[in-house]
Amino acid sequence: MALKISVVPAGLGWAVRSNGFDNEMIFAAGAKAEAAARDLARRYAQNGVSAEVSIFLRDGALAGHFAHPATSVREAVPA
């Protein structure tokens, strides 16, 4: 099972959220939030944890979904 990372609207900015980490990250620009989420997913994948990034628009519609399969033999999804 892959770690789920979401980019969602948060007030006037954007948040990167996941059950894989305790605190969400807030960005003023959606592009910055997406870049951070995709970088996190890439780093998880490099460390053996498959990750998926979902990007949502302000109206709640799914704008994009990116899969980052694990690239090492360790496949342990954080709780």
mmCIF file of the N, C-alpha and C atoms, coordinates in Angstrom:
data_MODEL
# 
_entry.id   MODEL 
# 
loop_
_atom_site.group_PDB 
_atom_site.id 
_atom_site.type_symbol 
_atom_site.label_atom_id 
_atom_site.label_alt_id 
_atom_site.label_comp_id 
_atom_site.label_asym_id 
_atom_site.label_entity_id 
_atom_site.label_seq_id 
_atom_site.pdbx_PDB_ins_code 
_atom_site.Cartn_x 
_atom_site.Cartn_y 
_atom_site.Cartn_z 
_atom_site.occupancy 
_atom_site.B_iso_or_equiv 
_atom_site.pdbx_formal_charge 
_atom_site.auth_seq_id 
_atom_site.auth_comp_id 
_atom_site.auth_asym_id 
_atom_site.auth_atom_id 
_atom_site.pdbx_PDB_model_num 
ATOM 1   N N  . MET A 1 1  ? 0.838   -1.181 0.000   1.00 0.00 ? 1  MET A N  1 
ATOM 2   C CA . MET A 1 1  ? 0.000   0.000  0.000   1.00 0.00 ? 1  MET A CA 1 
ATOM 3   C C  . MET A 1 1  ? 0.885   1.247  0.000   1.00 0.00 ? 1  MET A C  1 
ATOM 4   N N  . ALA A 1 2  ? 0.541   2.196  -0.813  1.00 0.00 ? 2  ALA A N  1 
ATOM 5   C CA . ALA A 1 2  ? 1.345   3.408  -0.972  1.00 0.00 ? 2  ALA A CA 1 
ATOM 6   C C  . ALA A 1 2  ? 0.954   4.477  0.044   1.00 0.00 ? 2  ALA A C  1 
ATOM 7   N N  . LEU A 1 3  ? 1.922   5.268  0.426   1.00 0.00 ? 3  LEU A N  1 
ATOM 8   C CA . LEU A 1 3  ? 1.682   6.428  1.276   1.00 0.00 ? 3  LEU A CA 1 
ATOM 9   C C  . LEU A 1 3  ? 0.938   7.464  0.453   1.00 0.00 ? 3  LEU A C  1 
ATOM 10  N N  . LYS A 1 4  ? -0.143  8.007  0.962   1.00 0.00 ? 4  LYS A N  1 
ATOM 11  C CA . LYS A 1 4  ? -0.948  9.011  0.267   1.00 0.00 ? 4  LYS A CA 1 
ATOM 12  C C  . LYS A 1 4  ? -0.524  10.408 0.716   1.00 0.00 ? 4  LYS A C  1 
ATOM 13  N N  . ILE A 1 5  ? -0.225  11.255 -0.250  1.00 0.00 ? 5  ILE A N  1 
ATOM 14  C CA . ILE A 1 5  ? 0.123   12.657 -0.002  1.00 0.00 ? 5  ILE A CA 1 
ATOM 15  C C  . ILE A 1 5  ? -0.835  13.499 -0.832  1.00 0.00 ? 5  ILE A C  1 
ATOM 16  N N  . SER A 1 6  ? -1.453  14.503 -0.214  1.00 0.00 ? 6  SER A N  1 
ATOM 17  C CA . SER A 1 6  ? -2.422  15.348 -0.916  1.00 0.00 ? 6  SER A CA 1 
ATOM 18  C C  . SER A 1 6  ? -2.005  16.808 -0.877  1.00 0.00 ? 6  SER A C  1 
ATOM 19  N N  . VAL A 1 7  ? -2.300  17.501 -1.979  1.00 0.00 ? 7  VAL A N  1 
ATOM 20  C CA . VAL A 1 7  ? -2.156  18.956 -2.042  1.00 0.00 ? 7  VAL A CA 1 
ATOM 21  C C  . VAL A 1 7  ? -3.576  19.498 -2.143  1.00 0.00 ? 7  VAL A C  1 
ATOM 22  N N  . VAL A 1 8  ? -3.958  20.290 -1.129  1.00 0.00 ? 8  VAL A N  1 
ATOM 23  C CA . VAL A 1 8  ? -5.338  20.773 -1.035  1.00 0.00 ? 8  VAL A CA 1 
ATOM 24  C C  . VAL A 1 8  ? -5.358  22.264 -0.707  1.00 0.00 ? 8  VAL A C  1 
ATOM 25  N N  . PRO A 1 9  ? -6.452  22.944 -1.078  1.00 0.00 ? 9  PRO A N  1 
ATOM 26  C CA . PRO A 1 9  ? -6.570  24.353 -0.707  1.00 0.00 ? 9  PRO A CA 1 
ATOM 27  C C  . PRO A 1 9  ? -6.610  24.520 0.812   1.00 0.00 ? 9  PRO A C  1 
ATOM 28  N N  . ALA A 1 10 ? -5.995  25.588 1.301   1.00 0.00 ? 10 ALA A N  1 
ATOM 29  C CA . ALA A 1 10 ? -5.979  25.885 2.735   1.00 0.00 ? 10 ALA A CA 1 
ATOM 30  C C  . ALA A 1 10 ? -6.053  27.400 2.897   1.00 0.00 ? 10 ALA A C  1 
ATOM 31  N N  . GLY A 1 11 ? -7.248  27.910 3.096   1.00 0.00 ? 11 GLY A N  1 
ATOM 32  C CA . GLY A 1 11 ? -7.410  29.360 3.189   1.00 0.00 ? 11 GLY A CA 1 
ATOM 33  C C  . GLY A 1 11 ? -7.012  29.998 1.875   1.00 0.00 ? 11 GLY A C  1 
ATOM 34  N N  . LEU A 1 12 ? -6.116  30.965 1.927   1.00 0.00 ? 12 LEU A N  1 
ATOM 35  C CA . LEU A 1 12 ? -5.632  31.617 0.709   1.00 0.00 ? 12 LEU A CA 1 
ATOM 36  C C  . LEU A 1 12 ? -4.465  30.867 0.083   1.00 0.00 ? 12 LEU A C  1 
ATOM 37  N N  . GLY A 1 13 ? -3.956  29.848 0.765   1.00 0.00 ? 13 GLY A N  1 
ATOM 38  C CA . GLY A 1 13 ? -2.799  29.096 0.280   1.00 0.00 ? 13 GLY A CA 1 
ATOM 39  C C  . GLY A 1 13 ? -3.133  27.651 -0.016  1.00 0.00 ? 13 GLY A C  1 
ATOM 40  N N  . TRP A 1 14 ? -2.112  26.814 0.093   1.00 0.00 ? 14 TRP A N  1 
ATOM 41  C CA . TRP A 1 14 ? -2.220  25.397 -0.219  1.00 0.00 ? 14 TRP A CA 1 
ATOM 42  C C  . TRP A 1 14 ? -1.505  24.584 0.846   1.00 0.00 ? 14 TRP A C  1 
ATOM 43  N N  . ALA A 1 15 ? -2.046  23.401 1.160   1.00 0.00 ? 15 ALA A N  1 
ATOM 44  C CA . ALA A 1 15 ? -1.454  22.536 2.172   1.00 0.00 ? 15 ALA A CA 1 
ATOM 45  C C  . ALA A 1 15 ? -1.031  21.212 1.549   1.00 0.00 ? 15 ALA A C  1 
ATOM 46  N N  . VAL A 1 16 ? 0.073   20.678 2.056   1.00 0.00 ? 16 VAL A N  1 
ATOM 47  C CA . VAL A 1 16 ? 0.513   19.328 1.738   1.00 0.00 ? 16 VAL A CA 1 
ATOM 48  C C  . VAL A 1 16 ? 0.232   18.510 2.981   1.00 0.00 ? 16 VAL A C  1 
ATOM 49  N N  . ARG A 1 17 ? -0.597  17.464 2.817   1.00 0.00 ? 17 ARG A N  1 
ATOM 50  C CA . ARG A 1 17 ? -1.036  16.646 3.960   1.00 0.00 ? 17 ARG A CA 1 
ATOM 51  C C  . ARG A 1 17 ? -0.811  15.170 3.690   1.00 0.00 ? 17 ARG A C  1 
ATOM 52  N N  . SER A 1 18 ? -0.582  14.420 4.774   1.00 0.00 ? 18 SER A N  1 
ATOM 53  C CA . SER A 1 18 ? -0.445  12.975 4.691   1.00 0.00 ? 18 SER A CA 1 
ATOM 54  C C  . SER A 1 18 ? -0.549  12.381 6.085   1.00 0.00 ? 18 SER A C  1 
ATOM 55  N N  . ASN A 1 19 ? -1.021  11.145 6.150   1.00 0.00 ? 19 ASN A N  1 
ATOM 56  C CA . ASN A 1 19 ? -0.990  10.425 7.424   1.00 0.00 ? 19 ASN A CA 1 
ATOM 57  C C  . ASN A 1 19 ? 0.432   9.998  7.761   1.00 0.00 ? 19 ASN A C  1 
ATOM 58  N N  . GLY A 1 20 ? 1.344   10.118 6.797   1.00 0.00 ? 20 GLY A N  1 
ATOM 59  C CA . GLY A 1 20 ? 2.730   9.721  6.999   1.00 0.00 ? 20 GLY A CA 1 
ATOM 60  C C  . GLY A 1 20 ? 3.559   10.715 7.785   1.00 0.00 ? 20 GLY A C  1 
ATOM 61  N N  . PHE A 1 21 ? 3.037   11.931 7.995   1.00 0.00 ? 21 PHE A N  1 
ATOM 62  C CA . PHE A 1 21 ? 3.751   12.911 8.819   1.00 0.00 ? 21 PHE A CA 1 
ATOM 63  C C  . PHE A 1 21 ? 2.761   13.698 9.654   1.00 0.00 ? 21 PHE A C  1 
ATOM 64  N N  . ASP A 1 22 ? 3.254   14.226 10.772  1.00 0.00 ? 22 ASP A N  1 
ATOM 65  C CA . ASP A 1 22 ? 2.401   14.838 11.790  1.00 0.00 ? 22 ASP A CA 1 
ATOM 66  C C  . ASP A 1 22 ? 1.845   16.208 11.402  1.00 0.00 ? 22 ASP A C  1 
ATOM 67  N N  . ASN A 1 23 ? 2.647   17.039 10.785  1.00 0.00 ? 23 ASN A N  1 
ATOM 68  C CA . ASN A 1 23 ? 2.241   18.419 10.513  1.00 0.00 ? 23 ASN A CA 1 
ATOM 69  C C  . ASN A 1 23 ? 2.116   18.664 9.021   1.00 0.00 ? 23 ASN A C  1 
ATOM 70  N N  . GLU A 1 24 ? 1.046   19.330 8.643   1.00 0.00 ? 24 GLU A N  1 
ATOM 71  C CA . GLU A 1 24 ? 0.912   19.700 7.241   1.00 0.00 ? 24 GLU A CA 1 
ATOM 72  C C  . GLU A 1 24 ? 1.859   20.850 6.931   1.00 0.00 ? 24 GLU A C  1 
ATOM 73  N N  . MET A 1 25 ? 2.175   20.998 5.651   1.00 0.00 ? 25 MET A N  1 
ATOM 74  C CA . MET A 1 25 ? 3.019   22.100 5.204   1.00 0.00 ? 25 MET A CA 1 
ATOM 75  C C  . MET A 1 25 ? 2.129   23.077 4.445   1.00 0.00 ? 25 MET A C  1 
ATOM 76  N N  . ILE A 1 26 ? 2.289   24.363 4.697   1.00 0.00 ? 26 ILE A N  1 
ATOM 77  C CA . ILE A 1 26 ? 1.463   25.394 4.065   1.00 0.00 ? 26 ILE A CA 1 
ATOM 78  C C  . ILE A 1 26 ? 2.323   26.213 3.103   1.00 0.00 ? 26 ILE A C  1 
ATOM 79  N N  . PHE A 1 27 ? 1.766   26.476 1.916   1.00 0.00 ? 27 PHE A N  1 
ATOM 80  C CA . PHE A 1 27 ? 2.452   27.248 0.882   1.00 0.00 ? 27 PHE A CA 1 
ATOM 81  C C  . PHE A 1 27 ? 1.506   28.307 0.346   1.00 0.00 ? 27 PHE A C  1 
ATOM 82  N N  . ALA A 1 28 ? 2.058   29.433 -0.077  1.00 0.00 ? 28 ALA A N  1 
ATOM 83  C CA . ALA A 1 28 ? 1.251   30.500 -0.664  1.00 0.00 ? 28 ALA A CA 1 
ATOM 84  C C  . ALA A 1 28 ? 0.834   30.148 -2.090  1.00 0.00 ? 28 ALA A C  1 
ATOM 85  N N  . ALA A 1 29 ? 1.671   29.402 -2.792  1.00 0.00 ? 29 ALA A N  1 
ATOM 86  C CA . ALA A 1 29 ? 1.396   29.063 -4.192  1.00 0.00 ? 29 ALA A CA 1 
ATOM 87  C C  . ALA A 1 29 ? 1.191   27.565 -4.367  1.00 0.00 ? 29 ALA A C  1 
ATOM 88  N N  . GLY A 1 30 ? 0.226   27.221 -5.191  1.00 0.00 ? 30 GLY A N  1 
ATOM 89  C CA . GLY A 1 30 ? -0.059  25.814 -5.460  1.00 0.00 ? 30 GLY A CA 1 
ATOM 90  C C  . GLY A 1 30 ? 1.106   25.091 -6.108  1.00 0.00 ? 30 GLY A C  1 
ATOM 91  N N  . ALA A 1 31 ? 1.824   25.775 -6.990  1.00 0.00 ? 31 ALA A N  1 
ATOM 92  C CA . ALA A 1 31 ? 2.970   25.148 -7.656  1.00 0.00 ? 31 ALA A CA 1 
ATOM 93  C C  . ALA A 1 31 ? 4.052   24.767 -6.651  1.00 0.00 ? 31 ALA A C  1 
ATOM 94  N N  . LYS A 1 32 ? 4.270   25.608 -5.658  1.00 0.00 ? 32 LYS A N  1 
ATOM 95  C CA . LYS A 1 32 ? 5.269   25.302 -4.616  1.00 0.00 ? 32 LYS A CA 1 
ATOM 96  C C  . LYS A 1 32 ? 4.817   24.103 -3.790  1.00 0.00 ? 32 LYS A C  1 
ATOM 97  N N  . ALA A 1 33 ? 3.525   24.034 -3.467  1.00 0.00 ? 33 ALA A N  1 
ATOM 98  C CA . ALA A 1 33 ? 2.991   22.903 -2.701  1.00 0.00 ? 33 ALA A CA 1 
ATOM 99  C C  . ALA A 1 33 ? 3.123   21.616 -3.501  1.00 0.00 ? 33 ALA A C  1 
ATOM 100 N N  . GLU A 1 34 ? 2.781   21.668 -4.779  1.00 0.00 ? 34 GLU A N  1 
ATOM 101 C CA . GLU A 1 34 ? 2.900   20.475 -5.626  1.00 0.00 ? 34 GLU A CA 1 
ATOM 102 C C  . GLU A 1 34 ? 4.345   20.013 -5.714  1.00 0.00 ? 34 GLU A C  1 
ATOM 103 N N  . ALA A 1 35 ? 5.267   20.933 -5.910  1.00 0.00 ? 35 ALA A N  1 
ATOM 104 C CA . ALA A 1 35 ? 6.685   20.578 -5.999  1.00 0.00 ? 35 ALA A CA 1 
ATOM 105 C C  . ALA A 1 35 ? 7.171   19.924 -4.708  1.00 0.00 ? 35 ALA A C  1 
ATOM 106 N N  . ALA A 1 36 ? 6.754   20.458 -3.569  1.00 0.00 ? 36 ALA A N  1 
ATOM 107 C CA . ALA A 1 36 ? 7.154   19.891 -2.281  1.00 0.00 ? 36 ALA A CA 1 
ATOM 108 C C  . ALA A 1 36 ? 6.573   18.491 -2.108  1.00 0.00 ? 36 ALA A C  1 
ATOM 109 N N  . ALA A 1 37 ? 5.307   18.313 -2.477  1.00 0.00 ? 37 ALA A N  1 
ATOM 110 C CA . ALA A 1 37 ? 4.656   17.008 -2.338  1.00 0.00 ? 37 ALA A CA 1 
ATOM 111 C C  . ALA A 1 37 ? 5.330   15.970 -3.228  1.00 0.00 ? 37 ALA A C  1 
ATOM 112 N N  . ARG A 1 38 ? 5.624   16.344 -4.461  1.00 0.00 ? 38 ARG A N  1 
ATOM 113 C CA . ARG A 1 38 ? 6.260   15.405 -5.378  1.00 0.00 ? 38 ARG A CA 1 
ATOM 114 C C  . ARG A 1 38 ? 7.686   15.080 -4.935  1.00 0.00 ? 38 ARG A C  1 
ATOM 115 N N  . ASP A 1 39 ? 8.390   16.062 -4.368  1.00 0.00 ? 39 ASP A N  1 
ATOM 116 C CA . ASP A 1 39 ? 9.731   15.809 -3.849  1.00 0.00 ? 39 ASP A CA 1 
ATOM 117 C C  . ASP A 1 39 ? 9.674   14.853 -2.654  1.00 0.00 ? 39 ASP A C  1 
ATOM 118 N N  . LEU A 1 40 ? 8.716   15.066 -1.763  1.00 0.00 ? 40 LEU A N  1 
ATOM 119 C CA . LEU A 1 40 ? 8.539   14.145 -0.630  1.00 0.00 ? 40 LEU A CA 1 
ATOM 120 C C  . LEU A 1 40 ? 8.264   12.729 -1.122  1.00 0.00 ? 40 LEU A C  1 
ATOM 121 N N  . ALA A 1 41 ? 7.358   12.598 -2.071  1.00 0.00 ? 41 ALA A N  1 
ATOM 122 C CA . ALA A 1 41 ? 7.012   11.281 -2.600  1.00 0.00 ? 41 ALA A CA 1 
ATOM 123 C C  . ALA A 1 41 ? 8.232   10.609 -3.234  1.00 0.00 ? 41 ALA A C  1 
ATOM 124 N N  . ARG A 1 42 ? 9.016   11.377 -3.970  1.00 0.00 ? 42 ARG A N  1 
ATOM 125 C CA . ARG A 1 42 ? 10.227  10.844 -4.583  1.00 0.00 ? 42 ARG A CA 1 
ATOM 126 C C  . ARG A 1 42 ? 11.207  10.345 -3.527  1.00 0.00 ? 42 ARG A C  1 
ATOM 127 N N  . ARG A 1 43 ? 11.356  11.116 -2.443  1.00 0.00 ? 43 ARG A N  1 
ATOM 128 C CA . ARG A 1 43 ? 12.275  10.707 -1.371  1.00 0.00 ? 43 ARG A CA 1 
ATOM 129 C C  . ARG A 1 43 ? 11.772  9.466  -0.637  1.00 0.00 ? 43 ARG A C  1 
ATOM 130 N N  . TYR A 1 44 ? 10.464  9.395  -0.382  1.00 0.00 ? 44 TYR A N  1 
ATOM 131 C CA . TYR A 1 44 ? 9.907   8.171  0.214   1.00 0.00 ? 44 TYR A CA 1 
ATOM 132 C C  . TYR A 1 44 ? 10.193  6.987  -0.695  1.00 0.00 ? 44 TYR A C  1 
ATOM 133 N N  . ALA A 1 45 ? 9.949   7.137  -1.999  1.00 0.00 ? 45 ALA A N  1 
ATOM 134 C CA . ALA A 1 45 ? 10.151  6.044  -2.954  1.00 0.00 ? 45 ALA A CA 1 
ATOM 135 C C  . ALA A 1 45 ? 11.609  5.594  -2.973  1.00 0.00 ? 45 ALA A C  1 
ATOM 136 N N  . GLN A 1 46 ? 12.532  6.533  -2.920  1.00 0.00 ? 46 GLN A N  1 
ATOM 137 C CA . GLN A 1 46 ? 13.954  6.195  -2.913  1.00 0.00 ? 46 GLN A CA 1 
ATOM 138 C C  . GLN A 1 46 ? 14.343  5.429  -1.651  1.00 0.00 ? 46 GLN A C  1 
ATOM 139 N N  . ASN A 1 47 ? 13.532  5.575  -0.604  1.00 0.00 ? 47 ASN A N  1 
ATOM 140 C CA . ASN A 1 47 ? 13.798  4.873  0.655   1.00 0.00 ? 47 ASN A CA 1 
ATOM 141 C C  . ASN A 1 47 ? 12.910  3.651  0.834   1.00 0.00 ? 47 ASN A C  1 
ATOM 142 N N  . GLY A 1 48 ? 12.305  3.189  -0.262  1.00 0.00 ? 48 GLY A N  1 
ATOM 143 C CA . GLY A 1 48 ? 11.583  1.923  -0.222  1.00 0.00 ? 48 GLY A CA 1 
ATOM 144 C C  . GLY A 1 48 ? 10.112  2.004  0.086   1.00 0.00 ? 48 GLY A C  1 
ATOM 145 N N  . VAL A 1 49 ? 9.533   3.203  0.111   1.00 0.00 ? 49 VAL A N  1 
ATOM 146 C CA . VAL A 1 49 ? 8.116   3.366  0.423   1.00 0.00 ? 49 VAL A CA 1 
ATOM 147 C C  . VAL A 1 49 ? 7.406   3.968  -0.792  1.00 0.00 ? 49 VAL A C  1 
ATOM 148 N N  . SER A 1 50 ? 6.520   3.198  -1.406  1.00 0.00 ? 50 SER A N  1 
ATOM 149 C CA . SER A 1 50 ? 5.739   3.722  -2.521  1.00 0.00 ? 50 SER A CA 1 
ATOM 150 C C  . SER A 1 50 ? 4.878   4.880  -2.028  1.00 0.00 ? 50 SER A C  1 
ATOM 151 N N  . ALA A 1 51 ? 4.735   5.894  -2.867  1.00 0.00 ? 51 ALA A N  1 
ATOM 152 C CA . ALA A 1 51 ? 3.952   7.070  -2.480  1.00 0.00 ? 51 ALA A CA 1 
ATOM 153 C C  . ALA A 1 51 ? 3.110   7.531  -3.667  1.00 0.00 ? 51 ALA A C  1 
ATOM 154 N N  . GLU A 1 52 ? 1.972   8.128  -3.360  1.00 0.00 ? 52 GLU A N  1 
ATOM 155 C CA . GLU A 1 52 ? 1.082   8.684  -4.369  1.00 0.00 ? 52 GLU A CA 1 
ATOM 156 C C  . GLU A 1 52 ? 0.741   10.114 -3.991  1.00 0.00 ? 52 GLU A C  1 
ATOM 157 N N  . VAL A 1 53 ? 0.807   11.003 -4.971  1.00 0.00 ? 53 VAL A N  1 
ATOM 158 C CA . VAL A 1 53 ? 0.471   12.413 -4.754  1.00 0.00 ? 53 VAL A CA 1 
ATOM 159 C C  . VAL A 1 53 ? -0.812  12.721 -5.511  1.00 0.00 ? 53 VAL A C  1 
ATOM 160 N N  . SER A 1 54 ? -1.789  13.298 -4.813  1.00 0.00 ? 54 SER A N  1 
ATOM 161 C CA . SER A 1 54 ? -3.031  13.755 -5.434  1.00 0.00 ? 54 SER A CA 1 
ATOM 162 C C  . SER A 1 54 ? -3.118  15.265 -5.264  1.00 0.00 ? 54 SER A C  1 
ATOM 163 N N  . ILE A 1 55 ? -3.378  15.960 -6.372  1.00 0.00 ? 55 ILE A N  1 
ATOM 164 C CA . ILE A 1 55 ? -3.482  17.419 -6.379  1.00 0.00 ? 55 ILE A CA 1 
ATOM 165 C C  . ILE A 1 55 ? -4.949  17.785 -6.579  1.00 0.00 ? 55 ILE A C  1 
ATOM 166 N N  . PHE A 1 56 ? -5.489  18.600 -5.689  1.00 0.00 ? 56 PHE A N  1 
ATOM 167 C CA . PHE A 1 56 ? -6.890  18.998 -5.766  1.00 0.00 ? 56 PHE A CA 1 
ATOM 168 C C  . PHE A 1 56 ? -7.012  20.491 -6.043  1.00 0.00 ? 56 PHE A C  1 
ATOM 169 N N  . LEU A 1 57 ? -8.000  20.855 -6.859  1.00 0.00 ? 57 LEU A N  1 
ATOM 170 C CA . LEU A 1 57 ? -8.295  22.256 -7.154  1.00 0.00 ? 57 LEU A CA 1 
ATOM 171 C C  . LEU A 1 57 ? -9.113  22.874 -6.030  1.00 0.00 ? 57 LEU A C  1 
ATOM 172 N N  . ARG A 1 58 ? -9.295  24.171 -6.068  1.00 0.00 ? 58 ARG A N  1 
ATOM 173 C CA . ARG A 1 58 ? -10.082 24.856 -5.035  1.00 0.00 ? 58 ARG A CA 1 
ATOM 174 C C  . ARG A 1 58 ? -11.531 24.378 -4.992  1.00 0.00 ? 58 ARG A C  1 
ATOM 175 N N  . ASP A 1 59 ? -12.065 23.915 -6.115  1.00 0.00 ? 59 ASP A N  1 
ATOM 176 C CA . ASP A 1 59 ? -13.448 23.422 -6.127  1.00 0.00 ? 59 ASP A CA 1 
ATOM 177 C C  . ASP A 1 59 ? -13.553 21.955 -5.694  1.00 0.00 ? 59 ASP A C  1 
ATOM 178 N N  . GLY A 1 60 ? -12.432 21.349 -5.303  1.00 0.00 ? 60 GLY A N  1 
ATOM 179 C CA . GLY A 1 60 ? -12.417 19.972 -4.830  1.00 0.00 ? 60 GLY A CA 1 
ATOM 180 C C  . GLY A 1 60 ? -12.155 18.936 -5.908  1.00 0.00 ? 60 GLY A C  1 
ATOM 181 N N  . ALA A 1 61 ? -12.107 19.349 -7.170  1.00 0.00 ? 61 ALA A N  1 
ATOM 182 C CA . ALA A 1 61 ? -11.861 18.420 -8.271  1.00 0.00 ? 61 ALA A CA 1 
ATOM 183 C C  . ALA A 1 61 ? -10.405 17.956 -8.254  1.00 0.00 ? 61 ALA A C  1 
ATOM 184 N N  . LEU A 1 62 ? -10.198 16.705 -8.655  1.00 0.00 ? 62 LEU A N  1 
ATOM 185 C CA . LEU A 1 62 ? -8.846  16.162 -8.762  1.00 0.00 ? 62 LEU A CA 1 
ATOM 186 C C  . LEU A 1 62 ? -8.174  16.735 -10.005 1.00 0.00 ? 62 LEU A C  1 
ATOM 187 N N  . ALA A 1 63 ? -7.045  17.393 -9.823  1.00 0.00 ? 63 ALA A N  1 
ATOM 188 C CA . ALA A 1 63 ? -6.321  18.009 -10.939 1.00 0.00 ? 63 ALA A CA 1 
ATOM 189 C C  . ALA A 1 63 ? -5.234  17.089 -11.464 1.00 0.00 ? 63 ALA A C  1 
ATOM 190 N N  . GLY A 1 64 ? -4.690  16.241 -10.609 1.00 0.00 ? 64 GLY A N  1 
ATOM 191 C CA . GLY A 1 64 ? -3.620  15.343 -11.029 1.00 0.00 ? 64 GLY A CA 1 
ATOM 192 C C  . GLY A 1 64 ? -3.322  14.311 -9.973  1.00 0.00 ? 64 GLY A C  1 
ATOM 193 N N  . HIS A 1 65 ? -2.758  13.191 -10.431 1.00 0.00 ? 65 HIS A N  1 
ATOM 194 C CA . HIS A 1 65 ? -2.402  12.094 -9.533  1.00 0.00 ? 65 HIS A CA 1 
ATOM 195 C C  . HIS A 1 65 ? -1.093  11.503 -10.047 1.00 0.00 ? 65 HIS A C  1 
ATOM 196 N N  . PHE A 1 66 ? -0.115  11.375 -9.169  1.00 0.00 ? 66 PHE A N  1 
ATOM 197 C CA . PHE A 1 66 ? 1.203   10.896 -9.555  1.00 0.00 ? 66 PHE A CA 1 
ATOM 198 C C  . PHE A 1 66 ? 1.627   9.758  -8.638  1.00 0.00 ? 66 PHE A C  1 
ATOM 199 N N  . ALA A 1 67 ? 2.050   8.644  -9.226  1.00 0.00 ? 67 ALA A N  1 
ATOM 200 C CA . ALA A 1 67 ? 2.523   7.489  -8.460  1.00 0.00 ? 67 ALA A CA 1 
ATOM 201 C C  . ALA A 1 67 ? 4.044   7.478  -8.460  1.00 0.00 ? 67 ALA A C  1 
ATOM 202 N N  . HIS A 1 68 ? 4.609   7.184  -7.304  1.00 0.00 ? 68 HIS A N  1 
ATOM 203 C CA . HIS A 1 68 ? 6.053   7.076  -7.138  1.00 0.00 ? 68 HIS A CA 1 
ATOM 204 C C  . HIS A 1 68 ? 6.336   5.703  -6.529  1.00 0.00 ? 68 HIS A C  1 
ATOM 205 N N  . PRO A 1 69 ? 6.582   4.696  -7.366  1.00 0.00 ? 69 PRO A N  1 
ATOM 206 C CA . PRO A 1 69 ? 6.838   3.353  -6.832  1.00 0.00 ? 69 PRO A CA 1 
ATOM 207 C C  . PRO A 1 69 ? 8.159   3.283  -6.080  1.00 0.00 ? 69 PRO A C  1 
ATOM 208 N N  . ALA A 1 70 ? 8.198   2.424  -5.085  1.00 0.00 ? 70 ALA A N  1 
ATOM 209 C CA . ALA A 1 70 ? 9.416   2.235  -4.299  1.00 0.00 ? 70 ALA A CA 1 
ATOM 210 C C  . ALA A 1 70 ? 10.537  1.772  -5.210  1.00 0.00 ? 70 ALA A C  1 
ATOM 211 N N  . THR A 1 71 ? 11.725  2.314  -4.988  1.00 0.00 ? 71 THR A N  1 
ATOM 212 C CA . THR A 1 71 ? 12.861  1.962  -5.824  1.00 0.00 ? 71 THR A CA 1 
ATOM 213 C C  . THR A 1 71 ? 13.919  1.133  -5.095  1.00 0.00 ? 71 THR A C  1 
ATOM 214 N N  . SER A 1 72 ? 13.631  0.736  -3.857  1.00 0.00 ? 72 SER A N  1 
ATOM 215 C CA . SER A 1 72 ? 14.539  -0.153 -3.144  1.00 0.00 ? 72 SER A CA 1 
ATOM 216 C C  . SER A 1 72 ? 13.728  -1.327 -2.619  1.00 0.00 ? 72 SER A C  1 
ATOM 217 N N  . VAL A 1 73 ? 14.402  -2.289 -2.024  1.00 0.00 ? 73 VAL A N  1 
ATOM 218 C CA . VAL A 1 73 ? 13.726  -3.515 -1.593  1.00 0.00 ? 73 VAL A CA 1 
ATOM 219 C C  . VAL A 1 73 ? 12.903  -3.346 -0.332  1.00 0.00 ? 73 VAL A C  1 
ATOM 220 N N  . ARG A 1 74 ? 13.136  -2.288 0.440   1.00 0.00 ? 74 ARG A N  1 
ATOM 221 C CA . ARG A 1 74 ? 12.345  -2.045 1.659   1.00 0.00 ? 74 ARG A CA 1 
ATOM 222 C C  . ARG A 1 74 ? 10.992  -1.508 1.252   1.00 0.00 ? 74 ARG A C  1 
ATOM 223 N N  . GLU A 1 75 ? 9.922   -2.193 1.595   1.00 0.00 ? 75 GLU A N  1 
ATOM 224 C CA . GLU A 1 75 ? 8.563   -1.721 1.273   1.00 0.00 ? 75 GLU A CA 1 
ATOM 225 C C  . GLU A 1 75 ? 7.758   -1.713 2.575   1.00 0.00 ? 75 GLU A C  1 
ATOM 226 N N  . ALA A 1 76 ? 8.004   -0.705 3.379   1.00 0.00 ? 76 ALA A N  1 
ATOM 227 C CA . ALA A 1 76 ? 7.300   -0.564 4.650   1.00 0.00 ? 76 ALA A CA 1 
ATOM 228 C C  . ALA A 1 76 ? 6.618   0.787  4.669   1.00 0.00 ? 76 ALA A C  1 
ATOM 229 N N  . VAL A 1 77 ? 5.313   0.775  4.687   1.00 0.00 ? 77 VAL A N  1 
ATOM 230 C CA . VAL A 1 77 ? 4.545   2.027  4.703   1.00 0.00 ? 77 VAL A CA 1 
ATOM 231 C C  . VAL A 1 77 ? 4.405   2.494  6.144   1.00 0.00 ? 77 VAL A C  1 
ATOM 232 N N  . PRO A 1 78 ? 4.724   3.754  6.426   1.00 0.00 ? 78 PRO A N  1 
ATOM 233 C CA . PRO A 1 78 ? 4.547   4.261  7.795   1.00 0.00 ? 78 PRO A CA 1 
ATOM 234 C C  . PRO A 1 78 ? 3.083   4.227  8.210   1.00 0.00 ? 78 PRO A C  1 
ATOM 235 N N  . ALA A 1 79 ? 2.866   4.022  9.472   1.00 0.00 ? 79 ALA A N  1 
ATOM 236 C CA . ALA A 1 79 ? 1.501   3.939  10.003  1.00 0.00 ? 79 ALA A CA 1 
ATOM 237 C C  . ALA A 1 79 ? 0.804   5.259  9.966   1.00 0.00 ? 79 ALA A C  1 
# 
